[in-house]
């Protein structure tokens, strides 16, 4: 992935929707996103909770 790519996650909360969370890839295995508990934050894609839910990253331009 490259900086600015969108990253998508599944099952971040109970719902019938498939993709439940997204963020922006920053490089160095980090992404920025907003969570209801922490507000806007950066997190490592190596974090076990997020890595289990990561589904794909993509560039839109």
Beta strands, then each sheet from edge to edge (+ up, - down):
strand 1: 6-10
strand 2: 19-27
strand 3: 30-35
strand 4: 39-44
strand 5: 54-58
sheet 1: 4+ 3- 2+ 1- 5+
end
